Amino acid sequence: MINLGSAEIGDLRVGASQVARVYLGEDIIWHPNFDSLPAAIYFSAAGNDDTGAGTQASPFKTLKMANAVARAGKTLYFRGAHGIRAINSHAEGIQIDDVVIDGCEVRGYGRNGIFATVANYPSGLTGLQITNNIVEDCTQNDERGHTGGIIVAAEEADFWGLATHPASHRDVVVTGNTVRRCKGKRDAPNHVGSGIIVAQTEGGLVENNLAEDCGENSTNQAGPVGIWAWDAIGVVIRKNTVLRQRSARSDGGGFDLDGGCKDCVLEYNFSMGCTGPGIIIFSFDDTAYPANKLLDYSGNIARYNLSVRDGQTVRSEFGMFIGTMRPVASDFQNIRVYNNTIVVDTVGAFSPTCLSIQTFGGVDFSHATGVIANNIFLQKGAGLLCDVRTTAMQIHGNCFHSVQGTAMRSFGFDWETVDQWISASGNKEFLHGTHTIFVDNPQLVNDSGTNPEDFRPADDSPLYGVGMDINAEFGIARPTEDFLGNALPATQVFFTPGAMEPDTPLPNLLTSPNVLNTGWELNDIDLISGLLGMFGGTSAQNIRVDAEGAAVGQLRTFTAGTEKIFRRGGFVKPAADVIAAVIGNRQPDINDYWWTWFDIVAGELDDADAWGAYLDSVPRFRMQKRPNGFWLIMHEMKVPSTWTQDKFWAQPSAPHPLRGGINEGLGRGLIHDGFFEFRVG
């Protein structure tokens, strides 16, 4: 436009003749109708900047014209195969920096809503930002596939494979976008109908986006996913939501780190109602190409994600899927999957498996390494609780629970008991001589709900404290917050499986729980302080036997009238030849008590089967050995409604059948670094 002062010139003449156009070089900068264009201005690849009027019937053609017109108070509409296409068409090696696509509305385009790509290798985009856009109803496809709502890639020109090509794009940001109903096209040759894809990229953030109701028309064996990355380095996908992602065949899941991903992260994401898995950790086979084009799949993380009622199709009937079809021994290394919550149920004709670990095409998966820990796998329907094939990945500290009692499968066989499955799986969920699995109902706030907050552990959930210390065990540094943004303290004693911490940490009801002085009854013991404790300080004490029957206790007082459930335990390890620790409850001065004997050498309850009715009053117990040698031991105790007092009781013990007290001498005792009592019901 050309202004005279602050006003746009509406009429420009040479003599008596009106000027039709004014150009600066090849760019038009003035048109006689610029000051009277309609509120809605239309552009089309079939339009004409010289003769067009900017109407739907007579559109303009180019972005040059769009940049020339006064846009205040107007809406610009573009028609074409792509919605917005940012392409670096420069010669090799030239990067375009800081392209920003912000606040646009893209609807009804045939291929992609927003597409960022390259025409020549290794050119690309650095600092690309795709932010706060709405993309809807982009439903078609071209012959190559990989189409959907927002696509950042270079594979259209076959510049993919970061083992053979450097990344085309760097430091990409895709945030605050909404993608809806990008359904794809039937019989397309590849992935169609994804929400957001980032590929051929090094360094990226995909955050706070919503993708819903995409992929419905995909019929290809390679299906779409709501939000995913492949052939990428250091891409972080976090705090996004995918709802009702669809595929008529494979995939159709919520979130995916796929083939060629290295050091990528899925965290704090929410998926619900997808036909495929909520979380996919997968490496596809690139060996059919002239050379392995993909980087080895390694260093990827999936943590603090929530998947609810996903896996609603027969080809991808899983809540979480971990696997490979790439026959490369150096692939699938150091994968970390922790503190996710996966809840599945029978939906219509489909009963998904909660966790599936498997391969395709006869690929050996025994080389895979990594950790799967502190997750909740809750099976509400009729599907398998898990299906685990050969893998060297460590699986520990997870909550596996089936409401209907469905099986845990290993190597194609369904096992009736946890012990059988642990043995068959090569001692998964067995560490430091004891079980690490937790099989009770996690008691979420509302496991049939639709809001993420519904899947937080309820205040009386048994999960508090039963998870692994993944930093001490596996060297995994935890993030600073959980799915809901609750702070995760850098120093913790108790760890909770799943994506969310309890709303409020349970208070320790014991007086002086770490130093046994005020409030404690000390019977026949020689209490030694200043020993090396849980966290390396000299905070531990030794309950050393001074005479037969050594024990410590604390009187507990409460109101009668209702049954109460307490979780009681401590952090202990043996001194000298003591092999058992006792945690007990007893009504004062009455021979009415329940004790649990923990064999802290063998890592098991000491002859628990002998106690029959006692176990009915102790619904849960837990043993977990920490790397520093301390055992976390705990049991839950139902206190009858008639009791107004009882005692928390702890002591070193001899093994069954002697039980109870042991003789003094030889430094015998029980080293402790704190006891605890939580009310959980």
Disulfide bonds with the S-S distance in Angstrom:
none
